[in-house]
Amino acid sequence: MQVAIVTGASSGIGQSAAIQIARRGTGVICTYQGNEAGAAATVARITQAGGTAVALPLDLGRSATFTAFADRVVATLRDTWGRDTFDFLVNNAGSSHVALFPDTTEEAFDAQLRILLKGPYFLTQTLLPTLVDGGAIVNVTSTSAGHAGLTPGYSAYGTMKGGLVVLTRYLAKELSSRGIRVNSVSPGPTRTRIADDAFDRHPEVIPALVAETALGRLGEPDDIGMAIAALLAAESRWITAQDIEVSGGYRL
C-alpha cells in the first residue's frame, strides 16, 4: 500500500486531502498541532471507510523537532504498513496573521516565516531520505501570492506563500533525477479555520467574495482536497513544477 504524509490534517484542507487520498487506497499519516481531537476525527473517518491512517503530532514552527518526527514516521511506517518509506508528502499545515504592512511586527513576520516557509522547507529536507523515488510532493500555497489575490493585510502571509511557490519549482528541478514530482495548489477564499475561524466570525465578508468568484460560491475544503489527491495520482504523472490555482475563478 502507498502511504502519504499530510501535515495539518486535523481540519480544513488538510483533513479533506487526507480523506480524499485515503479514498484512493493510500494509507495516510495525519499530522496535527494542538487540535488532537480534529486529527482523531480525520483518522476515524478514514478507518470507518475502510482505510488506514495514523495521527502524529508535529509543530511546524519548531524545525529542531523534525528529526525526532522523522524517526516517529519510520516507526509508524514499520508498525502500521510494514515498510520503511512513504510515497507522498502534502505540505499543508499553516497559519495566518492579518495585519497591514505598517502594522506587521517582526515577531509576527518571523512566526509566519517559521510555519509557512522554513517549516515546509526543512521538513521536506528531513523527510526526503524516506520518500521513495518516483514519489510526489504537493505544497499548499495561496492566491495571496498572485496578482489576482492581493488583499491588504496579507503581505507577510502572501510573501511566505510566494516563497513556497518558488521552492516548489526548485524542488521539482532538483528532485527530478529521482523521478519525484513536485507541484503546488493555490486555493482562493476557502471555508476553513484559518485566521481563527474568520469566516465563522465574520460571515458578512462572504457575499463580496462570492461575487468575485466566477463559479459563484465560496470554496470548500473538498474542492482543494480533491485537487491535491488528483495531483498525487498516476493520472498526473506528467505534471511537475506547476502552481495550480484552485479558486473557482476568483477575480477572474
Salt bridges, closest charged atoms under 4 A:
ASP84 OD1 - ARG78 NE 2.53
ASP87 OD2 - ARG83 NH1 2.74
ASP133 OD1 - ARG178 NE 2.58
ASP197 OD1 - ARG193 NE 3.76
GLU204 OE2 - HIS202 ND1 3.27
GLU212 OE2 - ARG251 NE 3.23
GLU220 OE2 - ARG191 NE 3.03
ASP223 OD2 - ARG217 NH1 2.76
GLU235 OE2 - ARG24 NH1 3.72
